Amino acid sequence: MDLKKRAEEAVDKIGEITGSELSAGQRKAIDKLVEDLVIEAMRECAAKYGHAAAACCSEDEDMAHKIAREVENTQNALIANLGSLR
């Protein structure tokens, strides 16, 4: 399931919890909040696991760099995916 669909489901569930129909402005604000929170969580994970990869591969710097590049590529893809929510 892609992020856009998950974000839309989250907004729908928030509407159900509040018991009211959300306006377009409210939906947009919630989408932005979800996007910002996912990006923040993703960056924290990338930082945390980037250090773990460096520690794990300290003797093989080439492998550590490959892992770091893969994490960065994945992070960039996620940010692009989240950008499509707008």
Backbone as CSV, one residue per row, in Angstrom:
resi,resn,N_x,N_y,N_z,CA_x,CA_y,CA_z,C_x,C_y,C_z
1,MET,0.860,-1.178,0.000,0.000,0.000,0.000,0.903,1.238,0.000
2,ASP,0.584,2.196,-0.842,1.426,3.382,-0.900,1.073,4.386,0.206
3,LEU,1.961,5.342,0.384,1.799,6.306,1.477,0.576,7.190,1.295
4,LYS,0.281,7.559,0.059,-0.876,8.423,-0.174,-2.156,7.741,0.304
5,LYS,-2.307,6.470,-0.025,-3.508,5.740,0.399,-3.560,5.623,1.919
6,ARG,-2.425,5.365,2.541,-2.384,5.277,4.009,-2.739,6.619,4.648
7,ALA,-2.215,7.697,4.090,-2.523,9.022,4.638,-4.010,9.320,4.503
8,GLU,-4.591,8.968,3.342,-6.028,9.196,3.147,-6.842,8.385,4.152
9,GLU,-6.419,7.142,4.400,-7.116,6.321,5.386,-7.002,6.922,6.786
10,ALA,-5.821,7.459,7.105,-5.632,8.088,8.412,-6.563,9.288,8.556
11,VAL,-6.670,10.098,7.509,-7.553,11.262,7.554,-9.003,10.807,7.706
12,ASP,-9.396,9.759,6.984,-10.764,9.238,7.113,-11.035,8.762,8.538
13,LYS,-10.076,8.062,9.131,-10.251,7.566,10.493,-10.341,8.708,11.489
14,ILE,-9.564,9.754,11.272,-9.643,10.925,12.154,-11.034,11.537,12.058
15,GLY,-11.589,11.612,10.842,-12.951,12.110,10.663,-13.968,11.258,11.401
16,GLU,-13.765,9.932,11.347,-14.673,9.027,12.061,-14.574,9.244,13.569
17,ILE,-13.365,9.404,14.074,-13.176,9.601,15.511,-13.826,10.893,15.979
18,THR,-13.671,11.944,15.184,-14.245,13.230,15.580,-15.751,13.278,15.342
19,GLY,-16.243,12.345,14.519,-17.668,12.297,14.259,-18.167,13.400,13.358
20,SER,-17.272,13.949,12.553,-17.692,15.012,11.644,-16.953,14.885,10.318
21,GLU,-17.540,15.478,9.302,-16.913,15.512,7.982,-15.832,16.594,8.005
22,LEU,-14.636,16.225,7.575,-13.534,17.183,7.568,-13.597,18.044,6.316
23,SER,-13.312,19.326,6.488,-13.275,20.221,5.337,-12.007,19.956,4.526
24,ALA,-11.965,20.492,3.335,-10.781,20.318,2.481,-9.540,20.890,3.162
25,GLY,-9.692,22.005,3.842,-8.573,22.616,4.560,-8.078,21.750,5.707
26,GLN,-9.029,21.160,6.428,-8.648,20.266,7.526,-7.944,19.021,6.991
27,ARG,-8.472,18.454,5.907,-7.845,17.269,5.305,-6.414,17.592,4.875
28,LYS,-6.231,18.763,4.265,-4.905,19.156,3.793,-3.956,19.337,4.976
29,ALA,-4.421,19.951,6.048,-3.592,20.175,7.237,-3.191,18.847,7.874
30,ILE,-4.128,17.912,7.926,-3.833,16.600,8.518,-2.865,15.829,7.626
31,ASP,-3.074,15.897,6.303,-2.127,15.254,5.373,-0.717,15.782,5.605
32,LYS,-0.595,17.087,5.761,0.717,17.713,5.986,1.318,17.241,7.299
33,LEU,0.495,17.159,8.339,0.963,16.694,9.635,1.470,15.259,9.538
34,VAL,0.703,14.392,8.873,1.118,12.994,8.698,2.431,12.936,7.936
35,GLU,2.536,13.707,6.862,3.759,13.747,6.066,4.950,14.173,6.916
36,ASP,4.796,15.250,7.671,5.893,15.755,8.504,6.322,14.736,9.556
37,LEU,5.348,14.067,10.170,5.663,13.072,11.200,6.387,11.868,10.607
38,VAL,5.963,11.426,9.428,6.620,10.284,8.788,8.044,10.650,8.391
39,ILE,8.236,11.835,7.846,9.586,12.276,7.469,10.479,12.350,8.702
40,GLU,9.972,12.915,9.787,10.756,13.024,11.017,11.131,11.637,11.546
41,ALA,10.171,10.728,11.573,10.440,9.367,12.049,11.449,8.664,11.143
42,MET,11.313,8.856,9.844,12.220,8.241,8.891,13.642,8.770,9.067
43,ARG,13.775,10.045,9.282,15.109,10.627,9.491,15.741,10.113,10.780
44,GLU,14.943,9.986,11.820,15.461,9.447,13.079,15.922,8.002,12.897
45,CYS,15.140,7.209,12.175,15.526,5.814,11.916,16.785,5.748,11.076
46,ALA,16.871,6.584,10.046,18.051,6.578,9.183,19.298,6.925,9.990
47,ALA,19.183,7.905,10.876,20.330,8.288,11.705,20.700,7.155,12.654
48,LYS,19.702,6.552,13.270,19.951,5.480,14.225,20.582,4.271,13.558
49,TYR,20.019,3.836,12.454,20.529,2.635,11.801,21.763,2.913,10.967
50,GLY,21.955,4.152,10.561,23.194,4.513,9.867,24.391,4.319,10.779
51,HIS,24.254,4.715,12.033,25.330,4.513,13.010,25.540,3.024,13.261
52,ALA,24.455,2.268,13.307,24.566,0.823,13.523,25.289,0.165,12.358
53,ALA,24.988,0.585,11.145,25.656,0.018,9.969,27.139,0.366,9.988
54,ALA,27.452,1.596,10.365,28.859,1.997,10.427,29.599,1.179,11.480
55,ALA,28.968,0.959,12.624,29.606,0.173,13.681,29.766,-1.280,13.248
56,CYS,28.757,-1.810,12.596,28.772,-3.202,12.147,29.832,-3.420,11.068
57,CYS,30.004,-2.444,10.219,30.901,-2.593,9.066,32.162,-1.756,9.213
58,SER,32.587,-1.507,10.438,33.726,-0.616,10.645,34.995,-1.108,9.948
59,GLU,35.129,-2.414,9.807,36.315,-2.954,9.141,36.175,-2.944,7.627
60,ASP,34.977,-2.812,7.140,34.728,-2.801,5.702,34.041,-1.482,5.344
61,GLU,34.861,-0.435,5.165,34.298,0.895,4.908,33.487,0.930,3.631
62,ASP,33.886,0.149,2.621,33.140,0.132,1.370,31.710,-0.352,1.617
63,MET,31.555,-1.387,2.409,30.222,-1.905,2.723,29.423,-0.863,3.512
64,ALA,30.053,-0.198,4.453,29.376,0.842,5.238,28.887,1.962,4.323
65,HIS,29.708,2.347,3.340,29.307,3.402,2.398,28.149,2.923,1.516
66,LYS,28.182,1.661,1.100,27.086,1.117,0.289,25.780,1.133,1.083
67,ILE,25.863,0.744,2.341,24.664,0.744,3.184,24.162,2.172,3.375
68,ALA,25.078,3.089,3.628,24.687,4.490,3.818,24.028,5.046,2.556
69,ARG,24.571,4.710,1.376,23.968,5.168,0.118,22.570,4.578,-0.061
70,GLU,22.414,3.305,0.274,21.112,2.658,0.133,20.090,3.296,1.075
71,VAL,20.488,3.593,2.303,19.603,4.274,3.252,19.221,5.646,2.706
72,GLU,20.192,6.364,2.166,19.927,7.699,1.615,18.981,7.612,0.416
73,ASN,19.195,6.634,-0.471,18.318,6.471,-1.630,16.889,6.149,-1.196
74,THR,16.769,5.289,-0.202,15.447,4.936,0.312,14.783,6.151,0.947
75,GLN,15.555,6.919,1.678,15.038,8.133,2.315,14.552,9.115,1.253
76,ASN,15.335,9.299,0.196,14.933,10.217,-0.870,13.662,9.740,-1.573
77,ALA,13.535,8.436,-1.779,12.334,7.890,-2.414,11.112,8.122,-1.523
78,LEU,11.280,7.938,-0.222,10.168,8.161,0.695,9.749,9.618,0.714
79,ILE,10.708,10.508,0.732,10.387,11.943,0.723,9.664,12.309,-0.569
80,ALA,10.098,11.765,-1.703,9.421,12.036,-2.970,7.996,11.488,-2.930
81,ASN,7.824,10.316,-2.357,6.500,9.713,-2.240,5.613,10.587,-1.352
82,LEU,6.163,11.053,-0.257,5.383,11.911,0.634,5.046,13.243,-0.046
83,GLY,5.970,13.744,-0.863,5.719,14.981,-1.580,4.519,14.863,-2.522
84,SER,4.264,13.651,-3.004,3.136,13.450,-3.899,1.804,13.534,-3.171
85,LEU,1.828,13.516,-1.843,0.592,13.645,-1.066,0.005,15.035,-1.193
86,ARG,0.820,15.994,-1.495,0.362,17.386,-1.540,-0.508,17.655,-2.728
